[in-house]
Amino acid sequence: MKIKRFVAPDMRQAMREVREEQGPDAVILSTRRLDEGVEIIAAVDYDEALVREAARSGEPLPTEVRVVREEAPLPLPPRLPARARRASPPPAPVAAPAPAPAAAARVAPAPVAPTPASAPPITAAPAEPAPLHPMVEQAALDTARMRAELGSLRELLESQMASLAWNDLQRRHPLRGRVLRDMTRIGIEPDVARRLADELPDRLSADQARYLPLGVLSRQLAITGYDVAASGGVVALVGPTGVGKTTTIAKLAARAVLRHGASQVALVSTDHYRIGAAAQLEHYGRLLGTRVFPAHDAESLREVLDVLRGRRVVLVDTAGVAGSDPRLEQQMQLLRAAGELRTCLVLAANAQAQAIDDMVRAFLPQQPQACILTKLDEAPSLGGALSALIRHRLPLDYTTDGQRVPEDLATADARVLVCRAAQVLKSNAPAVDEGYMAERFGMAMAGA
């Protein structure tokens, strides 16, 4: 393969030289514009394998340089833009040769062209970027294809390693694998299920593998035993929209009214975003015989709480905001400015496990003292909610399982919750797929 470099004043002259020197079978490898004109690199007997090998090794290919010069008159100067032509001064006339002494008096002096005070600088046009070489494009495509193949190979290897690790656990500790399978059927997340399995003894009987994990699960749940009606104070319920904060406040207020009377209970509404939120709380207040006080900002909330300082129970209903809502920070500032109050995070048990965990993470900066779990009657599985409570060590105050006021409200009980969650084990639900189990637990065991 013979590679030559041609430099000519223009593309036409360069192509003519390439045809004359290398013939019609020449291959143009690259073109580039230089100050001297146009550069063309052409090759005869093109060998793509040789070029690719040279590109990989980083060694330059040998080239012969030929500078083509035309025997034509001098090329015209480059044409300037219109703005530059208007700003540039007219060319000065060429001075004539000095006349003879006799004719010196008859020759008038040549006029001198005036020089403008400030002429704008003439900027050269930006050079055009060199076109991407076909070999470079092919190398980029090959690299992308290789990365995709390596990624697929890695996923395959990870899947195989996870399956091997899970099968090895099944062979060495079959009862521990049964525990993990039962926790998965309940809906417990993998990290919590592994934590529970690690607390079990090494040697398990069949009966222990069936009931002991449920006992460990119930011990992991933190229960406060707090009762608003008995303890009193100021309690604010926070949480996302649609989890039942207003209905739960009505249930708590009904219990407090039954214990202390309507005059010792007050309701405060800070939800001025949702249409009808204050009207719903006022409706509950009329039914219970208690008064509802509106608070639109931190200053008004402080004033309302100062007025209600003598009441036994004060319940604050806040606006439901999502974890990504910028109003969440405003709500945090509002509750911090209110002074001492008990913040309870309200979560719906019928939400997905990832959604529950995201909500808990979003509201953790408010430092809630406890949690209220609602809509147990609508939840097909309690594993996601229980996993979030155990993972974030969030204690539980109450649970609700209906819309009736105040009947469908109960003080939290860990054993009742676990037994309710374990009811799925007694049903005829299909068994968990082994591939799914390997994906959930095998990868962690292979990494360990």
VOGU-3710 file (C-alpha; in Angstrom, 3 decimals, decimal comma):
1> mkikrfvapd> 0,000/0,000/0,000  1,425/3,400/-1,053  0,235/6,512/0,738  1,028/10,007/-0,527  0,234/13,473/0,703  -0,628/16,165/-1,825  -0,776/19,900/-1,121  -2,246/22,212/-3,765  -3,736/25,704/-3,867  -7,256/24,335/-4,500
11> mrqamrevre> -9,180/21,066/-4,488  -9,376/20,770/-8,289  -5,620/20,982/-8,742  -5,067/18,515/-5,877  -7,478/15,957/-7,355  -5,831/16,320/-10,773  -2,446/15,536/-9,254  -3,857/12,521/-7,413  -5,283/11,086/-10,653  -2,055/11,724/-12,536
21> eqgpdavils> 0,157/10,204/-9,864  -1,939/7,307/-8,503  -4,542/6,661/-11,156  -8,333/6,268/-10,940  -8,060/3,477/-8,293  -6,633/5,786/-5,645  -8,463/5,954/-2,282  -8,849/9,349/-0,576  -8,076/8,822/3,130  -8,547/12,376/4,395
31> trrldegvei> -8,731/16,003/3,332  -7,796/19,107/5,280  -7,606/22,848/4,598  -4,227/24,460/5,290  -2,788/27,945/4,978  -1,028/26,886/1,780  -4,239/25,500/0,289  -5,732/21,986/0,440  -4,128/18,810/1,749  -5,200/15,384/0,428
41> iaavdydeal> -3,882/12,056/1,680  -4,453/9,288/-0,892  -3,435/5,661/-1,102  -2,990/3,007/-3,771  -3,505/-0,710/-3,055  -5,484/0,219/0,070  -5,250/-2,435/2,807  -7,835/-1,799/5,530  -6,363/-4,416/7,906  -2,957/-2,724/7,775
51> vreaarsgep> -4,453/0,693/8,481  -6,499/-0,651/11,393  -3,429/-2,375/12,877  -1,450/0,831/12,627  -4,266/2,795/14,263  -4,366/0,327/17,178  -0,593/0,339/17,693  -0,442/4,144/17,540  2,376/4,174/14,945  1,938/6,607/12,037
61> lptevrvvre> 1,705/5,192/8,553  4,593/6,103/6,193  3,527/8,748/3,732  5,229/10,558/0,892  4,693/14,285/0,778  4,239/16,072/-2,472  3,626/19,806/-2,628  1,924/20,822/-5,821  2,657/24,326/-6,997  0,929/25,927/-9,971
71> eaplplpprl> 2,871/27,912/-12,545  -0,008/30,336/-12,780  -0,067/33,968/-11,781  -0,179/34,793/-8,097  -3,509/33,894/-6,493  -5,867/36,667/-5,655  -6,041/37,716/-1,996  -8,852/36,115/0,020  -12,167/37,863/-0,298  -13,062/39,712/2,890
81> pararraspp> -16,564/40,018/4,311  -18,643/43,034/3,282  -18,303/44,697/6,727  -14,528/44,337/6,633  -14,390/45,727/3,088  -16,331/48,816/4,145  -14,123/49,378/7,159  -10,748/48,843/5,444  -9,061/51,933/3,953  -8,692/52,263/0,193
91> papvaapapa> -5,347/51,042/-1,167  -2,669/53,684/-1,473  -1,412/54,336/-4,998  1,978/52,991/-5,895  4,580/55,754/-5,897  6,119/56,443/-9,324  9,884/56,330/-9,760  11,724/59,575/-9,118  11,713/61,825/-12,216  14,719/63,374/-13,804
101> paaaarvapa> 15,993/66,682/-12,244  14,723/68,692/-15,179  11,205/67,349/-14,880  11,053/67,303/-11,094  9,325/70,669/-10,877  6,610/69,651/-13,301  5,630/66,456/-11,404  3,042/66,983/-8,653  3,500/65,081/-5,401  1,388/61,929/-5,040
111> pvaptpasap> -1,557/62,323/-2,716  -1,382/60,448/0,598  -4,439/58,395/1,520  -5,920/59,378/4,876  -5,664/56,714/7,580  -8,827/56,158/9,621  -8,541/56,780/13,327  -9,881/53,425/14,464  -10,432/50,677/11,927  -12,155/47,544/13,201
121> pitaapaepa> -9,890/44,485/13,293  -10,335/41,963/10,541  -11,075/38,560/11,986  -10,396/35,438/9,982  -13,239/33,021/9,378  -13,157/29,996/11,718  -11,589/26,921/10,214  -13,945/24,143/9,303  -13,615/21,060/11,530  -11,909/18,159/9,891
131> plhpmveqaa> -14,315/15,399/8,888  -14,292/12,266/11,024  -12,280/9,507/9,443  -14,273/6,382/8,478  -11,881/4,208/10,466  -12,515/6,298/13,583  -16,258/5,910/13,145  -15,891/2,166/12,725  -13,691/1,967/15,826  -16,329/3,841/17,860
141> ldtarmrael> -19,038/1,441/16,668  -16,879/-1,545/17,547  -16,215/-0,135/21,026  -19,914/0,444/21,697  -20,752/-3,076/20,499  -18,030/-4,540/22,708  -19,306/-2,652/25,759  -22,853/-3,915/25,167  -21,595/-7,484/24,859  -19,536/-7,142/28,049
151> gslrellesq> -22,567/-5,781/29,882  -24,697/-8,713/28,753  -21,955/-11,124/29,763  -21,704/-9,508/33,196  -25,454/-9,784/33,755  -25,333/-13,431/32,744  -22,458/-14,145/35,124  -24,189/-12,331/37,985  -27,364/-14,322/37,397  -25,410/-17,572/37,344
161> maslawndlq> -23,517/-16,665/40,527  -26,766/-15,729/42,293  -28,355/-19,044/41,300  -25,319/-20,985/42,507  -25,283/-19,134/45,844  -29,003/-19,688/46,412  -28,779/-23,378/45,503  -25,828/-23,767/47,854  -27,852/-22,221/50,707  -30,746/-24,539/49,923
171> rrhplrgrvl> -28,406/-27,518/50,097  -26,549/-26,567/53,284  -29,367/-24,846/55,260  -32,731/-25,908/53,844  -34,726/-24,578/56,813  -33,075/-21,152/56,562  -34,034/-21,079/52,905  -37,586/-21,922/53,938  -37,575/-18,973/56,356  -36,458/-16,589/53,610
181> rdmtrigiep> -39,118/-17,985/51,298  -41,861/-17,461/53,920  -40,685/-13,896/54,590  -40,831/-13,221/50,861  -44,398/-14,523/50,652  -45,379/-12,192/53,489  -43,833/-9,292/51,561  -40,825/-8,579/53,782  -38,044/-6,813/51,879  -34,789/-8,764/51,253
191> dvarrladel> -32,552/-6,705/53,573  -34,988/-7,038/56,483  -35,560/-10,732/55,765  -31,805/-11,416/55,835  -31,531/-9,524/59,132  -34,292/-11,629/60,635  -32,749/-14,860/59,348  -29,368/-13,950/60,844  -30,927/-13,739/64,310  -32,189/-17,309/64,151
201> pdrlsadqar> -30,117/-20,120/65,679  -27,973/-22,239/63,406  -29,869/-25,446/64,138  -33,608/-25,142/63,556  -36,357/-27,690/63,733  -39,249/-27,671/61,311  -41,610/-26,160/63,905  -39,081/-23,496/64,861  -38,570/-22,572/61,220  -42,306/-22,032/60,944
211> ylplgvlsrq> -43,080/-19,953/64,053  -39,787/-18,551/65,383  -39,252/-16,070/62,490  -42,675/-14,536/63,216  -41,649/-13,981/66,818  -38,385/-12,356/65,738  -40,359/-10,147/63,332  -42,729/-8,989/66,083  -39,790/-8,162/68,375  -38,240/-6,021/65,662
221> laitgydvaa> -41,329/-3,769/65,519  -41,156/-0,823/67,917  -44,487/-0,060/69,627  -44,863/3,093/71,715  -48,140/2,305/73,523  -48,911/6,045/73,405  -52,546/7,079/73,844  -53,489/10,637/72,904  -56,645/10,625/75,007  -54,786/9,516/78,135
231> sggvvalvgp> -51,528/11,442/77,723  -52,870/14,629/76,117  -50,741/17,319/74,538  -50,376/18,779/71,057  -50,162/16,216/68,246  -49,583/17,036/64,556  -50,232/14,474/61,845  -48,054/14,702/58,738  -47,816/12,577/55,629  -48,537/12,401/51,898
241> tgvgktttia> -51,925/13,007/50,363  -54,621/10,375/50,554  -53,320/8,422/53,560  -56,266/9,373/55,815  -54,839/12,089/58,093  -58,114/13,999/58,504  -60,151/10,860/59,208  -57,541/9,674/61,705  -57,662/13,044/63,482  -61,446/12,685/63,756
251> klaaravlrh> -61,018/9,238/65,336  -58,440/10,525/67,841  -60,596/13,550/68,657  -63,632/11,327/69,252  -61,695/9,249/71,765  -60,455/12,375/73,516  -63,983/13,840/73,673  -65,306/10,631/75,221  -62,597/10,829/77,884  -62,285/14,567/78,648
261> gasqvalvst> -65,316/16,232/77,061  -65,650/18,472/74,006  -64,462/21,594/75,842  -61,022/20,075/76,435  -60,402/19,111/72,796  -59,523/21,466/69,923  -58,730/20,926/66,255  -56,347/23,046/64,164  -56,260/23,029/60,369  -53,179/24,171/58,443
271> dhyrigaaaq> -54,316/22,634/55,145  -55,267/25,623/52,964  -54,080/23,986/49,712  -56,623/21,212/49,229  -60,177/22,307/48,378  -62,623/21,263/51,060  -59,980/20,153/53,583  -60,985/22,709/56,239  -64,683/22,073/55,544  -64,239/18,340/56,160
281> lehygrllgt> -62,495/18,964/59,472  -65,141/21,509/60,490  -67,826/18,941/59,752  -66,142/16,485/62,124  -65,795/19,294/64,666  -69,530/20,051/64,585  -70,345/16,365/65,049  -68,006/16,145/68,050  -68,901/19,550/69,493  -65,338/20,878/69,241
291> rvfpahdaes> -64,092/24,036/67,601  -61,759/24,117/64,577  -59,099/26,884/64,397  -57,449/27,777/61,071  -53,718/28,541/60,854  -52,192/29,691/57,582  -48,558/30,271/58,580  -46,123/29,818/61,446  -47,129/33,037/63,202  -50,835/32,246/63,187
301> lrevldvlrg> -50,126/28,661/64,314  -48,128/29,935/67,289  -50,944/32,309/68,209  -53,568/29,567/67,982  -51,498/27,189/70,132  -50,988/29,935/72,722  -54,765/30,422/72,903  -55,321/26,645/73,255  -52,616/26,139/75,864  -55,179/25,136/78,504
311> rrvvlvdtag> -56,832/22,393/76,416  -56,024/18,776/77,241  -55,801/17,555/73,626  -54,971/19,660/70,551  -54,804/17,895/67,170  -53,174/19,640/64,183  -54,119/18,581/60,652  -51,450/19,417/58,055  -51,534/19,497/54,280  -50,603/16,318/52,444
321> vagsdprleq> -47,435/16,806/50,422  -45,341/14,408/48,388  -41,701/13,773/49,127  -40,576/15,801/46,089  -42,960/18,715/46,757  -41,138/21,981/47,638  -43,931/22,738/50,137  -42,547/19,972/52,350  -39,748/22,262/53,512  -42,302/24,991/54,289
331> qmqllraage> -44,276/22,511/56,365  -41,141/21,556/58,290  -40,421/25,195/59,081  -44,032/25,748/60,147  -43,980/22,867/62,633  -40,553/23,834/63,984  -41,776/27,355/64,643  -44,851/26,044/66,464  -42,809/24,921/69,460  -43,098/21,650/71,320
341> lrtclvlaan> -45,518/19,198/69,729  -45,621/15,501/68,924  -45,274/14,752/65,221  -46,800/11,525/63,892  -46,196/10,302/60,362  -49,268/8,747/58,765  -48,616/5,992/56,210  -51,042/3,938/54,136  -50,400/0,199/54,379  -51,901/-0,439/50,921
351> aqaqaiddmv> -49,121/1,462/49,144  -46,203/-0,262/47,435  -43,146/-1,080/49,518  -40,882/1,304/47,593  -43,422/4,135/47,875  -43,699/3,652/51,640  -39,933/3,656/52,041  -39,608/6,814/49,921  -42,215/8,595/52,043  -40,461/7,664/55,264
361> raflpqqpqa> -37,142/8,948/53,906  -38,770/12,200/52,771  -40,356/12,929/56,162  -37,456/11,788/58,355  -35,995/15,356/58,456  -39,146/16,367/60,394  -38,037/13,884/63,073  -41,424/12,239/63,650  -41,740/10,683/67,101  -44,056/7,922/65,921
371> ciltkldeap> -46,070/6,545/63,024  -49,729/5,702/62,396  -50,443/2,921/59,907  -53,779/3,305/58,110  -55,876/1,319/55,622  -54,938/-2,133/56,858  -58,218/-3,430/55,449  -57,184/-2,340/51,932  -53,643/-3,765/52,025  -53,109/-7,119/50,264
381> slggalsali> -49,798/-7,466/52,124  -48,323/-5,740/55,172  -44,734/-6,733/54,460  -43,746/-3,487/52,749  -45,016/-1,309/55,601  -43,468/-3,521/58,294  -40,143/-3,550/56,416  -40,044/0,253/56,292  -40,815/0,549/60,025  -38,089/-1,957/60,929
391> rhrlpldytt> -35,534/-0,530/58,506  -35,898/3,049/59,794  -36,666/2,066/63,420  -39,844/4,114/63,405  -42,114/3,344/66,382  -45,826/2,762/65,870  -48,684/4,463/67,761  -51,949/3,381/66,112  -53,371/1,319/63,283  -56,636/1,904/61,436
401> dgqrvpedla> -58,613/-0,525/59,295  -61,749/1,297/58,188  -63,662/4,588/57,897  -65,822/4,330/60,996  -65,250/7,008/63,653  -63,951/6,147/66,225  -64,370/2,350/66,032  -61,766/1,615/63,316  -58,809/2,830/65,392  -56,636/0,607/67,591
411> tadarvlvcr> -53,496/0,979/69,631  -50,666/-0,729/67,780  -49,888/-4,322/68,718  -46,880/-6,030/67,103  -48,208/-9,570/67,522  -51,560/-8,694/65,967  -49,828/-7,052/63,014  -47,504/-10,001/62,419  -50,344/-12,520/62,676  -52,356/-10,452/60,232
421> aaqvlksnap> -49,408/-10,316/57,846  -48,804/-14,083/58,186  -52,334/-14,969/57,081  -51,044/-15,172/53,524  -48,988/-18,230/54,532  -52,187/-20,120/55,350  -53,787/-19,324/52,020  -53,326/-21,281/48,830  -51,072/-18,657/47,294  -48,640/-19,964/44,646
431> avdegymaer> -45,100/-20,765/45,721  -42,316/-18,283/45,126  -40,273/-18,915/41,988  -36,721/-20,123/42,624  -35,310/-17,674/40,107  -36,981/-14,830/41,953  -35,480/-16,045/45,251  -32,036/-16,286/43,682  -32,360/-12,743/42,367  -33,427/-11,380/45,782
441> fgmamaga> -30,978/-13,228/48,027  -28,400/-15,032/45,893  -26,562/-11,911/44,729  -26,067/-10,637/48,291  -24,789/-14,032/49,427  -22,468/-14,287/46,421  -21,070/-10,830/47,181  -20,540/-11,743/50,823
//
